[in-house]
Amino acid sequence: MRTSVKALVVLLLLLAGCSAPSHRAGGPITLRFQSLAWQQESVAANKALVQEWNATHPGVKVEYVQGSWDGVHDQLLTSFEGGEAPDVIHDASDDLADFAYGGYLADLTGLLPARLEAGIPRSSWDTATFGHGVYGVPFLQEPRVLIADADRLRGADVRIPTPAHPWSWAEFRQVTKKLSGPGRYGVAWPLKEPVSATLNLSLSTGGQLFHRDADGRVAVRFTAADAVMPRTVHDQVATDHSAPAATLGSGGSDTLPGLFGGRYAMVPLGFSYRQQIVQQAPKGFHWKVLPAPVGADGLSQGVSPQTLSVSADCPHKKEAAAFIDFLLRPKNMVRLALGDWMLPTGTQALKDPALHTARYGWATGTALAAHLRPAPAQSVRGYPEWKDKVATPALQEYYSGAIGLDTLRRRLEKDGNLVLARYQR
């Protein structure tokens, strides 16, 4: 009996010594913050802010954990199910739905200070609201823009669009035809990941694709408004030959050498690609940031902001929320935005003069901020599976000319609704 008691005491001491720092009594709380920052400036900004927090909050230490956007959904799912999730989680709002409904993320309602809640527009909060709970704080957003060869546009004598007077989709198609010639194209569409670009740019024409009924069930309906943007791309490739088919399977970075070399006059890219252009463009290459084409709903564009969430298993949710509030004070949010070459969601941060300079197109991007809306798929359960198994292959085949618009519609609706139905039983 004595031997058993001694063994039990030793076991308990060993377990106490091996427990996570955040569970220790009497010592400082330790929070693990997994950041997906990857650009050098962004990583530096995140690490500097963690150091500043640790220097001023001796009772709550934050451990910086470097994550990666590649496969982050599966990585987080594994960590949630294994009980090893980070306390503070950096992700994107379109990846949160399944985690929120699955009970893996903490509802931040009541945990966040009024300053932070009031400082971010309701439309941004909607991207991280599922049911009656808020499961992330949206803090960085990235509109899609046109990166253009300024000399090509000037030489072709085309109208230069501005946020106040953008191109329509029809005018954009005509401009790309005018900019094309033997071995040269008016635009290159890098659509290796076609779903997000298609859905978000289609908001400008009134496209929605996902429709929720009174019972909260979601169905896919591909309407005429949803077809404007994809038909434009299809016709530029297959009819006008103003866009090359070769780039449809490419990522954005893959098209930059062709832009620099004069093969493409324009490339639609996320706003943050400007950093790569600054770093890689050859001397003498003049470029300009232009707003994306618009439809009946003007500059409206869907975005899935980057978010900061708290794990449901975090034992110190109040402290985790306080750390998020520190990271997202207006001046700190500006630092994170500049590091990632993106736009902050905060209204006070958006007023910072650094975001209104004409240099590198900052002012053009900032002018689009008020028109950014939640991505259509934002709160749709099953979206990742629908995207991977149905929408991505269907759109890739349509853009390449392998299938027509009617087949695209049938596959998105029929096959897509079968996938979504499994998540809505």
N, C-alpha and C positions, 0 to 999 in steps of 0.2 A: 504493500500500500504506500509506504513512504517513497519507495522508488518511483511509483507511478505519479505521485504528487510532485516530486522533484522534476520528473520529466515534463510534466504539464507546465510547471513554472518556467522551465528553460524554453519550452516551445513558445509560450506566450511572450517571453522576452525577445526571442528571435523574431517573432512576427511583428512586435512593436518596433524593432529596429529596422525592419524591412518595409514598413508602411510608407506610403507616399508622403513627401514633405508637407503637402497641403492638409494632411490629417493629423499632424503632430500637435500636441498640446504644449503651450508655453513658448513655442518658437514662432518665428514669422511665418505667415501663410505664403505658400508658393503657388503661383498660377502659371500654367503652361499656355503660351500664346503661339498658335501655329499660324505663321504668315505665309502667304503665297506670293509675296513680292519677289520679282525675279530680275528686274532691271537694276543695274548697279546703283543708280541714284535712289531708287525706291527702297532697296534693301538697306542702304545707308540711312535713309530717313526713318524707317521703321526701327532699326536697331538703336539709333540715337534717341528716339522717343522712349524706348524701353529703358535705356540707361538713365534718362532724365526722370522717369517715374521711379525707378529703383533708388535713385539718389535722394528723392524727396518723400518716399513712403517706406520707411524701414520696417514697418509691420506687415507689408504685403509685397513680396518679391515676385517679379515676373520673369519667367524663363522663356527666352526667344527660341522657337522651334521653326526651322526652315522647311516649308512644305513645297509642293509643286502643283501647278494647275493640271499637269498630265495625270489623268486617272484619279483626281481628287475625290470624286464621288465614291468610287469603290474603296479608296483608302479610308475615308471617313466612316463609311458603313462598317468596314472591318473593325475599326477602332471603337465605334459605338457598341457593336455587338460583343467585342472582347473586353469592354469595360476600361479601355485605355484611351478614351477620347481626350483631346486637349480641352482645357477649360474655356479658353477664348478661341473662337474658330473664324478664320478668314475664308470666305467663299463667295459665290455669286448668287444673287437672289433666285435665278431660275433653277438652282440646284437644291433649294431649301424645302420645297413642298413635301417631298417624300419623307425627309428627316423631321419636318415639323409635325406632319400627320402621324408619323411613326413613333412620336414621343421621345425622340433623341435630343431635341433642342428645348431649352428653357423658354417659357413665355416671358418676355421682358416687360410686360405690362406691370407698371408700378415700381419697376426697378430703375428706370432711367430718370434723370433729373428733367425738370420742366424745360430748362434751357435747351437741352439737346432735342427734346420732342418738338418744341416750337421752332427750332432753327432749321428743320428739314421739312420741305413741302409735303403735304398730304399725299400727292401723287407718288413721291418716292417711298413713303412709308407703306403705301399700298403694295409695293413690290415684295415686301417681307411680311405681309399680313396674311395669315391663313386661318380661316374661320374667324374666331373672335380674339385670336392671339397675335402678338408681334414676336417674330422669331429671329430677327436680325436687324441691325442698324445699317441702312444703306448709306454709304459714304463717298464712293467714287463712281462716276458714270462716264460712259464713252459713246458719244454720237458717231455715226458713220459719216464720213465726208469724202469728197473727191480730192485726191492729191493730183495736181495738174502740172504739166510742163508749161510754165508760163510763156516761154518763147514760142512754143508750138501754137498756143492759143492766140498769141499776139500776131503771129504770122498768118494765121488763117482768118483773121479779122472777124472773130465770132464775139458775140455778146458775153461779157464776163458776168456770171451770176453773183449775187450777193444774198445774205440772209433776207434783206428787204425785198429783193427781186430775184428769186431763184429760177432755175430752169424748170419747166414742166417736164414730165417724162417724155412727151412727144417732142419737145424742143431739144431735150437731151439726145434723143435718138438722131435727130437731124444734125446736130452739132457733131456727133461722133462719126456720122457718114462724111461730113465735110472734112474732118480731120484725118480721114483714112486715105490710103493710097497703096501702091505696090510695096509689100513688105512692111507696111506701117498701119497701125490701127488706132482708132479714136479712143478706145477704152479697152482695158483688160479686166475681166472679172475673175478674181481669185476665189473660187467657190468650192474649195475642198470641204468646207463645212457650210453647206448652202442654206440650212434651215433658219438659223438665226438671222442671217442677212435678209432672206426672203420675207420672213414674218415681220421683222422690225421696220424694214423700208416700206412694206405694204401698208403700214398705218397711215402714210401720207395720202394714200388713195382711198382710205376708208376700209381697207381690208382688216379683218379680225380673225377669221378662220375658226377660232374656238368660240362656241356660243353656249352660254349657260342658261338653262331653263329655270322656272320658278322653284323647282325642287333642288336646284344646285347641281344637277347633272350636266356634264359638258359633252357637246357633240361637235364634230368637225363638219363645217359647211364651206366649200370653196366657191365663193361668189365672184361676180364680175369684178368687184373691187379688189379681191385677192389676186386676180389674174393680171392686173396691169403691169406690175413690176416684173414678174417672171416672163410675161410675154415680150416685154421690151428686151430683156436679156436674150431670150430665145431668138428673137428676130435680128438682133444685132449680130449674133453668131451665125445663124443659119441663112438669113435672107440678105442682110446688108453687108455682111462680112466686115463689119466695123469693129468687131471684137473677135479675138482668136479663140478657137475651141480648145487649144492646147493649155490655156491657163485655168480652165474650169475645174481641174483637179488639183490646182495649186493652192498653197497658202499665200497670205499676203506678202510675206518676205520674199517669196520666190519671184514675184513680179517686179521687184525694185530694179534689178539690173536692166530689164527691158525698158522700164520708165527712164532710167538714167541714160540709156543708149539710144533713145529716140524711137524705139519700136512701138511704144504705147504713149499716147498723149495724156491719158488719165487712168487712174486706178482708184476704185472705191475701197477705202480702208477705214479701220477704226482710228479714232483721233490720236491714239497713243503711238501710232506708227511714225509720227513726225520725228520722234527721237532717233529711230533707225535711219531716217532720211538725213537728218543733220549729221549723223555719224558716218554715213556711207556714201552720200552723194559726191560725185566728182567735182572738182573745182570748176566753177563756171556754169554749173547746172542751176537754173533758176526755177523755183517751184512755188506753187500757190495752193492754199487751202480754200476749197469751194464748198458750199452747202450741197447736200445730196438733192437730186431732183424731187419735185413735189407733185402731189395730185390735189384732189378736192379738199383734203384736210390740211393743206399747207405743209408747214415744216414739221408736223407731227412725226415722231419717230419712236420706235420702241427701244427700250434699253433694259438691261438686266444689271443693275448696279452691283458693285462689289459690296459685301456685307461683313459685319462682325456679329457673331452670335455667341451664346453661352451654352455649353453642354448641359443637358438635363441632369447629368450625374455630378456636375460640379458642386462640391459642398460649400462653396463660398461665392454664391451668385451675386450677392450685394457688392463684394469687392471686385468681382469680374466686371460688373456693370460700371463701377467707378473707374476702372482702368479704361474701359471703352470710352467713357465720357472724357477722360483725359486725352486719349488719342485724338478725339474728334472735336476738341475745342477749335474755334474758327482758325486760329493761326496754325495749329497743328494739322488741321485738315488741308489747309493750303500747302503745307510742306509735303504732305502725302500726295496731293494732286500733282504738284510740280515734279515730284520724284517719279511718278508714274505717267506723266504727260497726259493726264486725264482731267476731268472736271470734278470739283467737289459737289456734293448734293446740297450742302448748307448754304442758305441764302446769304449769310454774313460772309462766309468764305468766298462766295462767288463775286463779292464786291472788291476783292483784293486787286489793286492795280496791276499786279504781275499777270493776272489772267485777262487783262484787257489791252494788252499791247498787240500791235499789228505783227510784231516779229513772230515768226513760226506759226502764224495763223491762230494765235491764242484768242484774239478778239472774235474771229469767225466762230470758233467752237463755243465760246461763252455766250454768243448771241443765240445759239441753238438750245441752251439749257432750259429755257422756259417752255420749250415745245416737246421735251422728252417725256414719254409716257411709259407705263409698265409694259413690258413685252407681252404680247398676246398669250403666251403659254405660261405666264408667270405662276398662276395658282393651279395649274392643271396636273392632277395626279396621273402618273404614268407617262408624263411628257418625255423623260429620257429614253424610255423604250420605244415610244412612238417615233421619236426623232431618229433613233438608230436603225430601227427595223423597217419603218415605213417611209417617213418623209425624206430622209437623206438619199436612199437609192432612187426613189421616185423623182425627186427634183434633179438629181444628177443625170438621169436618163432623159428627162424633158429638156434640160438645158443643152445637152449634147445633140438633141434631135432624134434620139432613139424612140421616143414616144411622143404622142401629141397631147394637146391640152385636155381633151376629153378623158384620155387614159390617166393623165396626171390627176384630174379631179376624182375619178373613180377610185384610184388607189388611195389617195389622201383621205377620202371620205369613208369608203367601204372598209378597207383594211385598217385605217386609222381608228375608226369607231369600234372595231372589234377589240383592238388593243386597249383603248380607254375604258371599255365596258368592264374589263376584268378588275379595274381599280375602283369601280363605282358600284359594286354589288352591295 
